[in-house]
Amino acid sequence: MACGYIFPGQGSQAVGMGEALAEAFPAAREVFDEVDDALGQNLSKLMREGPMEELTLTANTQPALMAHSMAAMRVLEREAGADIANAMFVAGHSLGEYSALCAAGAISLADTAKLLRIRGEAMQAAAPVGEGAMAVLIGVDLEAAQKAIDAAPGDGICEIANDNAPGQVVISGAKSRVEAVCGGAKEFGAKIAKLLPVSAPFHSSLMAPAAARMTDALGETTIKAPVTTLVANVTAGEAVRPDDIRDLLVKQVTGRVRWTESIGYMIEKGCDSFIEVGSGKVLCGLIRRINRDVKTLNVGEPGDVEAFSKL
């Protein structure tokens, strides 16, 4: 099995995330405790009990999703003999790229939690609430999405934020302009065009202040070469040098998540199986839209660990 480990991003959070893992495995509890200590916050309690409104705050969501991913990864290592060094690649969707790097030993768990807290706060602060928006366009390719953007009225910024899968493109920018694109997107083939429940225009040039903040934070963080190759969001190509990784993480704040290309690159290089580590099954669903011939497995609950062991 030529395997890639992939890690989810924002939108996969849910109240109760990680609770069953923590009850079943001491290794998972250790991760949650370490993240709580690093942040000086009982984040694991918020993950277990909510409220959802607080968990969905970007500054909480980002470290919470990483904590769940890393708890599942540590359980796989201890209970199922997983060795990420034997994987072909690691990759993560947006904030999941930090989880991928943590799993591959490039950034410590405590530092990853702190970086994601800073990233979440910086991304929210970069655009006042209500002024930015994101929307998903279903049924269009990148070219059609760009035509819809170009044709939409208004002067505000609107850019392609995520190329998630064939027929699923996410746009981001000034709320009025994003709404205008949604209003005209069906003329360019979109079956669905709807705003996403997010609090800021992520992965757009409006996030430039957050990118500057992350330049400083990453510059103060020790980053090592990962034990296996990262496929980066903004290039859909390989990265292993710490300085390159640091630069790519900064560019990722304003840059496009090239998920379709990233998965395609890994498959082209021989990857035939993908393990989504953490909350939800969003990435497994996207991969099935990209290529139905590869195997996928999500590992986020205790029963998933046994399924992994049988691979």
Stockholm file with secondary structure:
# STOCKHOLM 1.0

chainA/1-311         MACGYIFPGQGSQAVGMGEALAEAFPAAREVFDEVDDALGQNLSKLMREGPMEELTLTANTQPALMAHSMAAMRVLEREAGADIANAMFVAGHSLGEYSALCAAGAISLADTAKLLRIRGEAMQAAAPVGEGAMAVLIGVDLEAAQKAIDAAPGDGICEIANDNAPGQVVISGAKSRVEAVCGGAKEFGAKIAKLLPVSAPFHSSLMAPAAARMTDALGETTIKAPVTTLVANVTAGEAVRPDDIRDLLVKQVTGRVRWTESIGYMIEKGCDSFIEVGSGKVLCGLIRRINRDVKTLNVGEPGDVEAFSKL
#=GR chainA/1-311 SS CCEEEEECCTTCCCTTTTHHHHHHCHHHHHHHHHHHHHHTSCHHHHHHHCCHHHHTSHHHHHHHHHHHHHHHHHHHHHHHCCCGGGSSEEEESTTHHHHHHHHTTSSCHHHHHHHHHHHHHHHHHHSCTTTEEEEEEESCCHHHHHHHHHHSCSSSCEEEEEEEETTEEEEEEEHHHHHHHHHHGGGGTCSEEEECSCSSCTTSGGGHHHHHHHHHHHHTSCCCCCSSEEECTTTSSEECSHHHHHHHHHHHHHSCBCHHHHHHHHHHTTCCEEEEESSCSHHHHHHHHHCTTSEEEEECSHHHHHHHHTC
#=GC SS_cons         CCEEEEECCTTCCCTTTTHHHHHHCHHHHHHHHHHHHHHTSCHHHHHHHCCHHHHTSHHHHHHHHHHHHHHHHHHHHHHHCCCGGGSSEEEESTTHHHHHHHHTTSSCHHHHHHHHHHHHHHHHHHSCTTTEEEEEEESCCHHHHHHHHHHSCSSSCEEEEEEEETTEEEEEEEHHHHHHHHHHGGGGTCSEEEECSCSSCTTSGGGHHHHHHHHHHHHTSCCCCCSSEEECTTTSSEECSHHHHHHHHHHHHHSCBCHHHHHHHHHHTTCCEEEEESSCSHHHHHHHHHCTTSEEEEECSHHHHHHHHTC
//
